Amino acid sequence: MKTEISKRGFSIIGAILICLAILLFLFIIMGIVKKNTPNLNPLYDSIFRDNINSMQDAGEAYFTNDKLPTEEGQEVILTLQEMLDKNYILPFTDKNGDTCDLNKSYVKVVKTKDGYELRTFLKCGEESHEIVKVLGCHDLCVDCNKDKTCTREKITQYQFVKDVKSTKTTYSCTVGKLNGKSCTDTVAAKVRTITKTDSKAAAKITNKKLDETVVTKNKNYVGYEKTTTPSKTEKVDVDYEVTRIYTDPDKKVETTCTTVKEKDPNCKVQCVPTYINGVLEEVCNTCGYVYHKKCTDNDVWVCPNGYTDKGSGSSKTCYKDIYKCPDNISKENQSGSGKNLKCWYYVTTPATTIYKCPSYISKENQSGSGENLKCWYYTYTYSCKPTSNYSEGSGKDLKCYIVSTNYSCDTANGWTLKDKTCYKTTSTKSNYCDLSGYKLSGSTCTKTVDAKATKTTVTKKAYKWSTSETLSGWKRTGKSKEVEGKEVCE
């Protein structure tokens, strides 16, 4: 019995030791893997730093004196797109191998109180930085000491290329539409219809139906009225005509004079030795100021009398408006001048005889003209049709009816009459999903599943410039360029 207990205790302790050994082995393996995994952040930072430095070098070479702002606070911008279009730099990519923002990345020069600042801004994806360089005493500074000769070093830079790998995960659906990391499929829900028919006795009513009243139209002629009007003369006003004529201004010379104050050019300073308080000192005279007149001739353009001027200087235009009545208006039918000119003529209407219908005859009850004018009016008689079996009133108030007994149903609420019974059929509809895994939402059925994830490794080329002829891990492309280095003044 003691032997069996001892063996069982040994097996439990052994199992615990084996588990601890396995865990220790896993921790050691994870440490080795983590230690050997390269940190790519320094490489990515170096790519971004080399790209923004290349933009700064190209911008500094571009902004010569003729391209600099002249007022404090004013700035001149050169975007990354413009730099690539003008071939100032070669195209480059970010750490993921994608192109940077060509319109939001730029190099600009800002005029400050003491000189200029060269500001370079680069935006690639979510990463963006700006570097500022203060431009010192060289050809960009207009206030430099002209006794010095300043030159810039010429530095040769070499272009390098390197393959950079990045992994992207894409999601796709075999059924439905992709929504983030899920696939959603939507189909129309099925519809169930349950039909039921109800019936009830129709309502018995005595119907008094309004029948059409027969209206007979009778035409009655009446004589016209004759009126003779005398002749008359009326005055008719007409608008005047405006003609604008132009002429060149006359050129005159005007002289403008000002008084100028300056030191007397004929005065000479003379000093005489003189004892002052026992000390021999030189006493010198002081020259005063003289005034003289300084005149300048200026060209002035003046319009002739009666003309209005427009513009200034040698571009001035002279014009005047001439108002007159139309040629068919005689002199005696005119008065005033300029904008107050009045023009008119007279129209004489001969005596006429007017034929018209009496005032109670409407226009549509007339035809012809003159002695052939016809005037009439209508009278009406009212009666019932043979189909009517009852009437009320008379004349235009006559109403004709057909009286009968029939049955009716509430058709507005869906009841239909058949013989003496009313019937109503109602249908109830409901939506449902007949596909497995789909859930009902209103009139649609929706199913959501995880999308298929596909990881793809993409290799893109990264470029950088360096003054070194070799770089560890990089390969020379064969391209090189010269950039300006620091300034040396002697």
Secondary structure, DSSP 8 states (H G I E B T S, - for coil): -HHHHHHHHHHHHHHHHHHHHHHHHHHHHHHHHHHHS---HHHHHHHHHHHHHHHHHHHHHH--GGGS--STT-EEEEEHHHHHHTTSS-----TTS----TTT-EEEEEE-SSSEEEEEEEEETTEEEEEEEEE-SSTT-TTS-TTS-EEEEEEEEEEEEEEEEEEEEEEE-SSSEEETTEEEEEEE-EEEEEEEEEEEE-EEEEEEEEE-EEEEEEEEEE--EEEEE--EEEEEEE--EEEEEEE--EEEEEEEEEEEEEE-TT----EEEEEETTEEEEEE----EEEEEEEEEEEEEE--TT-EEES-GGG-EEEEEEEE--TTS-GGGEE--GGG-EEEEEEEE--EEEEE--TTS-GGGEE--GGG-EEEEEEEEEEE-TT--EEE--GGG-EEEEEEEEEE--GGGT-EEETTEEEEEEEEEEEE--STT-EEETTEEEEEEE-EEEEEEEEEEEEEEESSS--TT-EEEEEEEEEEEEEEE-
